[in-house]
């Protein structure tokens, strides 16, 4: 990353795994308040997603976006219309700066509480990814909140990251879980009513 607000406080790098930006780094500031998904878990997740979605022009919603690494990976693979949502102003500034650095013109981040955002969202997405804090009190209700929102296109896929102690398999629309070390991803599709 050149110059910018975060240059002086860089702590670690995260690499982009595949696509047009493969090998490029996302530099994470020291004062970052998130728990970035490991490269190992992210690579496993995208290996699964490659068999479930067509990346070209896919509309993506990244909830609890943190570093924005999920959004950057999607952009690198050809997704278009990416929206990242996070409550932390630092995270939103950081993600938007990286979108700018990577010329991701059809991607932006906004600061908002995810649960409030899901009640008012009027845009539709093909893929929704949520990476909430593992101890989030409302975590059990997150899949249903997303699936009951107006944010899903027909056939949309929802993925929720969580720790091993959380079991979301009883949530409506659940169809599989993948585990990479201590990181779990639960996959959902909207159930037709």
C-alpha angles and dihedrals in degrees: 000000000000122000110311134126096299103045098100096049102047113149109170144352130239117198127221106239105206147355131046092333096045112153095014116130131237105206113213119209119236094238091056111136100204138091103237116216109250119254088241094056093041091052091050091049093051092048087059094043091052087067095046106044142039104230098203108111091341111165110230133194115195111195123195081012098184108171092004089235091137091053092047091051090051092048090048089056095051105270115150130200100035121180121187119195125195135153095220114089091208091056093049093049091047094050093047091049090053092047087054093047091051094045091241094161095169094053131080142160128226132194112238143123105265096223092051091045092053090056093055105030113127099175122092126227136193096209127029120188123186124190103177125173106282090235095050106143093219095046095113089057097045099090092050091045090054095042092050094050127096090245099093126095117209107288093013119167123223123198123187121192117213144151127269093261092064121082116192096167093109092060116108114264095022113148109159146358127210123197127203110182104301095345122093130190120199117199126210140179124195111262111228113241 
